Amino acid sequence: MPLRPKVGVSPRAARESAAGRDRSGGAHVSTRERWTLIAAVLGSSIVFVDSSVVTVALPKIGRELPTTVLGVLEGQLYVYTGYLLTLSALLILAGALSDYYGRRRIFLIGLVGFGLTSVLCGLAPNMEFLVVSRVLQGAAGAILVPGSLALITANFTGEAQGRAYGVWAAATAATTILGPFIGGILVDTISWRVAFLINVPLVVLAVWATASHVSESRNEKATGHFDWLGAAIVAIAVGGLSFGATYGQQRDWRDPLAYVVLAAGVVATFAFPYLMARSREPLVPLDLFKSRNFTVTNISTFLIYGALYVTFYYLALFLQGVLGYSAAAAGLAGIPGGLLLVFLSTRFGALSARLGPKIFMSVGPLLMAIGVLWFARVPPTSPAWVFIPGDPSSWIPPSQYFVDFLPAQIIFGFGLAMMVAPLTTALMTSVPVRNSGVASAVNNAISRVGPQLAGAVIFVAITASFYSGMAARIPGTDTSDPTFRHDYPPLTVPRTADARAQAAREQSTDAFHLAMYVGAALLLAGAAVNAVGISNEVALKAGKREAAAAT
């Protein structure tokens, strides 16, 4: 007699479960699990791609789209930040909804929403329509990021789960690395609209995989009413901090709106735990933070992802603005480290499931810090690399690249590969499966707020360091003059041979080194937090407990 499908489980998934899917915690992966992983990876990948591809498309969007209310530069700003605002602000709400109403159901809603908004973006008739579509697209993306990890947590156990986290991390890295490159090709050869419309076939595949193969799961202990007030407060908190920091940097902290939004975020952040403690059905149960691994992992996420932002952002500026790398060369320069992440994440994910995540979460950031400190020794005289697709002689970087950058990329990439999947393992095994959606969402929100706050602080420090150094190098110059600051921004050196340009080059290098020191310090702090706080026993026992429950 065939197995009767459970409520919320697809018939195909039920048949495969009856056929004897291995839930012993081994590395065997069934067809159902394989398609679940594909759906999860596709869902998160399209979100990360659309976070980065748009930066390549913005110049053509500004030239081709008419505007009726917004200016071109203002419209480009909101196309980028509007997406990030709703993506960040709604992460925790989306994670809680998936636990409450069903992870498969909410994930499907997110996929359909992302596909529809991608079509709206691709067909936008003007800038204002595109901005609204991007805001809606960010809301759909907020469902997919925590939802993808929640699907993996609910459908995998043991070493197979560790490998699945590794695949998820590798796919994230691959889309982050290749997204702008592929997007640039599409924008240059076809149209910027294709950069959005390319999501549609990927969404269709993900919807089919989810509907056909993914089992439904939810927090069966969730009763009563959903905490919509908590959802509003946390959206203001995360959105205010993230958008305020990003907007402030883009406006050089001269727009009062940045301070107003940041203040709202700070107030909501302090109000949120008080509200959760008084709520009968809190959006984020404060009991989650009683788990040592959950709390420690989120603290280290704040530190490590802040360091990642500082490192990558200022490295890109330094390569292009100071050393003279072309945009393509700057992207290619980072590929060696990214490839290590792509190819090693799965292996380290499996090892962490078998041995525990502590050693990997401690040594990984330590190696990353060594790589970042290597960047801090690069001189302003390191030669430029201008990559020209039609000129094979430009495909090989200058010899100094193999001394100044390649070793750092390899060390950093190896450390990052060692850290990412084990961190995910430690996080997701630290809470009950019923809370996997909101747990993933909290961590994703922290990984987005941390970089923005770290970036805001280091921006102020670098700006102050740069202009005070310029005043010392060029006596009698008023570095507070707006015209001077317009002509000589940090990490953007005029291509001239005069004394001011030379001073700007040297001082920009010093500012870059300062950013790398801050990044290394954050990584070392993250390594120390993990070494002291992470418990292997908690992670390993949780994995065994889930495997036993699944048999």
Secondary structure, DSSP 8 states (H G I E B T S, - for coil): ------TT--HHHHHHHHTT---SSSS---HHHHHHHHHHHHHHHHHHHHHHHHHHHHHHHHHHS--SSS-HHHHHHHHHHHHHHHHHHTHHHHHHHHHHH-HHHHHHHHHHHHHHHHHHHHT-SSHHHHHHHHHHHHHHHHHHHHHHHHHHHHH--HHHHHHHHHHHHHHHHHHHHHHHHHHHHHHHHT-TTHHHHTHHHHHHHHHHHHHHH------TT--S---HHHHHHHHHHHHHHHHHHHHHHHTTT--HHHHHHHHHHHHHHHHHHHHHHH-SS-SS-GGGGGSHHHHHHHHHHHHHHHHHHHHHHHHHHIIIIIS---HHHHHHHTHHHHHHHHHHHHHHHHHHHHH-SHHHHHHHHHHHHHHHHHHTT--TTS------TT-GGGSS--TTHHHHTHHHHHHHHHHHHHHHHHHHHHHHTSS-GGGHHHHHHHHHHHHHHHHHHHHHHHHHHHHHHHHHHHHHHSTT--TT-HHHHHHS-TT---S--SHHHHHHHHHHHHHHHHHHHHHHHHHHHHHHHHHHH--HHHHHHHHHHHHHHH-
